Structure formats: structure tokens, C-alpha cells
Amino acid sequence: MNLTPSEIVRELSKHIVGQEEAKRAVAVALRNRYRRKRLPPEVAREVVPKNILMIGPTGVGKTEIARRLARLAGAPFVKVEATKFTEVGYVGRDVDSIVRDLAEASHQLVLEEMKKKVEEKATRLAEEELASLLRVSLHEVSSGRLDGAFVEVQVEEEVQMPFMGVLGGEQFSGMTEMLKGLLPRRPVRKRMTVREAREVLKNQHAERLIDKEELKEEARRRAQEEGIVFIDEIDKIARRQGVVGPDVSGEGVQRDLLPIVEGTVVSTRLGPISTEHVLFIAAGAFHVAKPSDLIPELQGRFPIRVELSPLGPEDFYRILTEPENSLLRQYTELLRVDGTELVFHEDAIRAIAEAAHRANQELEDIGARRLSTVLERVLEEVSFQTELGRVEITRAYVEERLKGVLASPDLSRYIL
């Protein structure tokens, strides 16, 4: 949280190519949280986040920027699609579920952090329990010699109430989330390997070692003070000028979203959570509608507007080569497991980038996601086999693998 804006941008750039304006905007938003924490309480209460509206086509990095920002800050993060919500009174998800999902994400995040703090002690308790069950020494269990052996252990399972299966559906997601963790647990004996049992028992002991009230309060605080909500496809609920008639799924949803974005209190299983200081990042392509087509009140809650650029061949080349865990590195490491060493020639990478750009122009533009479909096609034969040793991917190889597909628009529509 105490990274400077330039340091935040630098961290984001390790995973996201380009889109500097958007990265600067979210970096300032994150830094402002740090600044707010250092203000006197009476002033800090009045400082609310400057929510951000990202405008740009699909696949250019909008979601990734928000997700990476949350991961960098260790903040609870929720992504929702505006089109999944319906106006109150109609069948569908209600907007309060956004806050309940954020509470759940925060609870899970803090739980994992607390488990790590007691991991060493929980592991020791789990191994002592296993040694007692197997009637062997603690050293034999901790050394891993018995990992393949089987043991019967007692685990705790949450009791499923009969009505839970009957209700189901997204409209009851709020109720099920509220009840989650409150239902009683029953002991069940299960047979598993020592390796599996160690993890199960370690997890159980860690949960017992954690202070439940401290967990709940920290998770609630984290959701309120540090939560990030990404609302995608917000352009699809914007009302286009000149359109008349009822607009149940558009303007109605906007008006339901407004209190959440402005700041309201929602009941969750962690207790009441205020959204006043949650950072909201909305995004949309806005090909048909415009930001000004949103209702004025909602427009005013997203004062920072950033436009993300469409991606060209050079951007695709950089995406393939620059990020720490680029697609090329992922494929290279995956196939290395099976004894195949992939070596990509420079001109081959250029050819892949050009093919992805061409496919986006001729078909629907899905941005950087097109790289995955093109790479799957290029490496399909190599991935199918194992122990190939060194395999050099050249431009000629790429063009040969894509020749038939790119030559036929109908075929490429289904394959790429």
C-alpha cells in the first residue's frame, strides 16, 4: 500500500503491456488510499475514492489491470458483469450480492493470511496426530517416508440443510452466502493417503488456531477500507439516446447500482459492510452507447475516465515477449515437463502476432485473447506429442500451421 504511483505502474508493467494512462489512474487511486490512512480521522472520513471508468474494446487489459492492482495491494477483489443484474422485482441477481461477494473474498483472503502465520504449528499438530493414528514415530511422518500409505482420518463437513438444494438459483445467493460458515459441522471418517491427510489435518488445526472474531473483524475492515469492485460491461446497461420504451435491464439496474457506488451499508455474514470507501472500477467497450448515456448520477460517481487503446501487431509481439509470465513462457514451461524444449525464432513470434491481429480484423476483435487461440493452433501438433527434445518454431512453421485456417474465413471463424 505504501508504493509510490510510479512504483505501482512499474509493478503492473511486469504483467501488462502498454495502457499507461489506465495504469497511472489506478496507481493514483491506490496511492490515495495510503494517503487517506495518514490523515486525521475526521478528515479521512470525508475522503472518498475517485472511481474509474475504463473505456476500450474487449481484450485490451481492463480486467487484468484491476485484478493485478488488487493482488499488488493484497486487497479483496470482485469482478461482476453489469448485465447479470436485473432491476429489483425481477428474477436475477440483486446488486447487494456484489457486497456479499466482496465480503466472502475478503474473508478468504484474510483466512489464508492467518493460516500462513500458524502454518508451522498446524503442520506439527497434524503430523503428531498422524503419528498417533499410524502408531509410528513423528520423524517417520515428517520425513515423508509414509506419504503413500493410507490412513483413516476424521474430517469435518458442513451439514447441508434440505432447503438449500431446493432454493438454489442466483436470486438466493445472498441467503446462502449469509448462512455459509454458520451451518453446523459433522465429523466424517475418510480414507486417504498420508500426504492428503497431512494437508486436511493441517488445514483443520490451522482453523482452530485462528481467532475467529479477529478474522471476522479484519475481513470486514479489509472489505470496507480496501475492497476493489470491477464492474464490466457497464456500457450494455447504458440507455442510448433516442431509444424509447421500458428499459428494465438498463436504467433500472443503473439506479439499483447507484446506492452501492455512492456508499451504503449491506448486511453480510461478516456483519454490516459500508461501501463508502470501496474503489469501483467500471469498464465497457462503448461501441454503441457512450459514457454520457449512463444516468447522470452514475456518471458523476466515476469522475476518472481513461481510454484504453486497441492492440496492434507490435502490441501483440510485446505481450508475447515482455511480461514475466508471458504466453510463450507458459507454453515453453508446460512442454518442458514432457521433455520438449520449445525455441521460438524472432520472426516466428512476429508471425504469430501478425496472425492474431489479422484474425481480429477479419473476425470479431477479442484483443489479446486471440493470441491464445492462435498459439493453440500453432502448437497443437507439438503439444500432442512428448519427448520431442529441441523444437524450433520458425516463421515458416507458423505460416504452415495457420495457412489453411487463415485462407478460409469460415474455417478461421470456428478455429481462431
N, C-alpha and C positions, 0 to 999 in steps of 0.2 A: 504493500500500500504506500510505502514511502519512496517509491521510484519516481524520478522526475519524468515529465512528459516525454522528453527526448529518449530517456531510457526505456520507457514503455513502448514507444514506437520502434525502438531498436529490437526489443524482445519480440514484438509482433511480427517484425520483418523477417525473423528467423523462420516463420511458417507461412507468411502471406506476402505475395509479390505485388508491388505497386499499391495503388489505392491510398496514397499518402494522406490525402485530405481526410478520409474517413478514419484512418489510424490516428491522426493528430486530434480529431474531435473526441474519440473515445479515450485517448490518453489524457486530455484535459479533464474530461468527466471523472476519470478515476483519480486523478491528482486532486481534484476539488474535494473528493471525499476525505482525503488525508488532511487537506487544509481545514475542512469543516471540523474535524475531530480536535483540532488545536485551538478552536475558537471558544470563548466563554459560553456556557450552556444556554444563556438567554439569547445569544446571537445565533448559535448553532441551530437552535430550534427553527429559526426563520429561514435558514439557507436550504433551499430545496434543489434537487438535481436538475440540471438542464437536459431534458430528454432529447434524444437524437432521432431524426428521420433520415434513413438511408434510401437514396433513390438510385436504382440501377437494375439492369437485366439480371435474370437468374444466372447463378454460377460464377459471379464475379468476386465473391468473397464476403458478402454481407453477414451471413450466419457465422462464418469462420472467424471474422473479426470479433464479433460479440462473444462467441464461445471461448476463444483464446484469451480475451480480456478477462473473462470471469475466472478462467483457470489460472491466469497470471496473478490475479488478486486473491485467489482462494475464496471466491465469493459464490454463494448459491446461484445457480443459473437455470432458467426455464425458457424453453422455446415453445411458442404456441403459434398456431395459424389462425388469423382473424376469421377465416371462412368456416372454421369449425364451431364457431359460436353462433347462437341464434338469439333473437330478442326474447326477453323474459316472457314466459307464457307459451312459448313454442318448444317442441321437442328438440333437445340438443343439449350441449354443454352450457352451463351458466358461467359468466365471467368470473365469479368468485372462485371457481376451481383453479384459476391462474394462481391465486394467492395460496390456496391449499397445496398445489403442486410445488410452489416455491418453498413452502414450509417443509414439505417432505424432502425436497432436495437439500435444504439446509440441515435438516435432521440427519440425513445420511452422510453429508459432508463432515459435520462435527463428530458424528459417531465414529467414522473412520479415523479421524484425527486423534480422538481419545483412545481408540483401540490401539493405535500405534504406540501411545505413551505407556500402556500397560502390557504391550505385546510380550516382552521378555518374561514377566511374571506369569502371564496367562499360559505361555508355552511351557514353562516349568511345571505349573499345576496340571496341565494336560498330560505331560509326559509321566508325571508321578501317578496320575490316575490310570494311565495305560499300563505302566509297570505293575501296578497293583492288580489290574484285571488279568494280565498275562502271567503274573507271578514270576517276573524276571527282574533283573537289576535295572535301575534307572539309566545306567550307561548303555545298556543294550538297546533301549528305546531311543535315547537321544542320539546315538551314533548312526541310526538309520538302517541298521542290520535287519531289523524286523519289519521294515516298511511294507514288504509284500505279503506279510502274514495277515490272516483275518482275525477280527475281534468283534464281539458284540458289545455295543455301547448304548447308553441311554441318551436320547436326544429329546429336545423339547419342540413340539409342534403346536402352532396356533390352532385353536379349535375353530372350525368353520361352522358358523350359525346357519341353520336351514334356510333362513330368508335371504341370505347373501347371494346364493345362486339364483334365487327366484327374481330378485331385483335386477342385478346386473346392469348393463347399459351405462352409457356415459352420463345420463341425467342423474344417476345415483352415485356418481363417482365421489361427490362431496361427502355423502354419508359413509361410504366405505372407507374413505381416507380418514375421516374423523374417528372411525372405530378401530382403524389399524393400530396395532400396538396396545390396544386396551382390552382385546379379547383374551380370555384365559388360555393358558398353555397346558398341554398334557404330555407326560413322559411317554416316549415310544422307544422300544428297543430295536436297533437296526444292526445288521451285519455289514461290515465294511473292512477295507484294508487298514492297516495301522497308519499308513500315510494319510488316508482320508479321515480317519478317526482323529488324528492329531489336529487337523485343521478345524474339524467340527467342535472338538472339545476346547481347543484354544479360543475359538470364537465365543463359545458359551461362557468360559471363565472370564474372558475379557469383558463381556456384557455385565457379568456380576460384579466385576471390579470397578466399573464406571459408576459415578454418582449420577443417577437418573435425573434428579432435579437440576443439577448443574448442566447436564446435557441438554435438557429441555429449554432451560433459560438461555443458554448460549446459542442454541439453534434458532430460538425466537428472535434474539437480538441480531444475529447474523442476517436472518431473512429481512428484518426491518431496516437495518442500517446499511447492509452491504449487498442485498439482493439485486440481481440483474434479470430483467424480463425482456425477451426478444419477441416482438410481435411481427410475424411475417405475413406477407400477402395483404397488407393493410389497404393497398390500392383497390383490392377486389371488393371492399365494402364501402368504397367511396361512391357517392352519388354523382353521376355525370350530369353536367349542366344540360338542361333541355329535356331530361328524362322525367316523365310524369307518372303518377300512379303510385300504388302502395310499394313500399320498399322495406319489407320485413327484415330481410337478411343483411341490409346495408346500413341505412341511417339508424335503425333501431339498435343494431349491435354497437355502433359508434357511441350512442347515448348510454348504453349499458357499460361500455368500457370507460367512459369519461370519469365516473367517480373513482374507479381503481387507479387511473393515471393521475387524477388530481390529488388523491390521498383520502383513503377511507380505512375503516377497520373491519377486518374479516375474521370470523371465528374459525380456528383450525384446531387440530389435535394438540398443538403446542400452546394453545391459548390464543387470545386476540392478537392479530398482527396488523399494524398500521403500514399502509403503502406510501406514506408521505415522503419517505426518503429512499424508496426503491428507484433504481435507474431503469427507465423504459427506453428501449431502442426499437423503433418500428422500421419496417422496410417494405419496399414494394417496387415493382418494375415501372409502374405508372406509364404504361404504353398508351392506354386509352384514357383513363382518368388522370387528373392532376392533383397535386397536394392541396390545391385550393378547392377541390371538390369535397374534401372532408368537411365535416361541420366545423364552423369557426371555433367553437370551444375546444375541440380536439386539436385543431391546428395550433392553437395557442399553447398547448401543453407540450409541443415538440418544437421549441424555438431554434434548435440547431439543425440545419439541413445540409446534407452532404451528398454530392452526386458521385457515384462510382462509374468508372469508365468501362466500356465494353472491352473485351480481350481480343488482341490480335495475335498473329503468329509469333512475334517476339515475346509477348507476354507468356504464351504457352511454353515457349522454349525456356524462359526463366523459371516458370512453375515446375518444369520437369527437372531442372538442374540446381536451383538455388536453395529451396527450403531444406532444413535439416533432415526431415523425413519425407523427401520428395517421392513421387510415384516410382521413379526409376530405381531409387534406393530400395523401396519396399519390394519391388519385383525381384531385384538382384538378391536381396537377403532371403526372400522366400525360396527362390530356386537353389540358392547355395545350400540350403538344408538337404536337398536331394542330389547334391554333387554336381550341380550345373553352375558354371561361372559365366554370368552374362557380362559382355563388354559392349557398351553402346558407342558407336562411332559418332563423332560430332555431326556429320551430315545426316546420320540416321535420326538423331534427335530432332534436327531441323525438319526432316521429312514427316515425322510424327506430329510436330507442332503445326506444320502446314496442312496436313490431312485433317487434323481436328478443326482448324479454322475453316477449311473448305466445307467440311460436313456441317458446321454451324451455320454457314452462309446458305447452303443449299437446302438444309433441313431446318428444324426448329433450333434456335440458338439456346443451348443449355450451358454455355460458358465453359468453365474449366472441367465440368463433369464429363465433357466429351472426350477428354484425354483418357479417362479410364476405359471407355468403350473402344477407342482406337487401339490402346495398348493391349487390351484383352484379345482383340483380333490379331494383332501383330505377333503376340507371344503365345497364341493358342496351341500351336504345334509343339513348341519348346516346353510349355507348361505340362503338356500331356505326358511327356517322357521324363525319365530320370537318369542320373549318372551320365550326363552328356559331356561332362568336362567343360572346356572353354568353348563358348559360343559367341561369335562376334556378330552383332546386329549392325548391318550396313544399310545405307540408303537403298541399295538395290534390293536387299531382303525386305525392307519395309514396303517398298513400292510393289514388290511381287505379292506380298501378303494382302495388300489393300487394292490391288489392281482390279480384280473382279467386282469388288464391292463398290468402289468409287465410280466405276464405269456405269453402274446401273443405279439410277436414283431410287427405284422401287426396292432394290436389294439393300441399299445403304440405309433406307428409311427403317428397315427392320433390324439390321445388324449393328449399325452405328448410331 
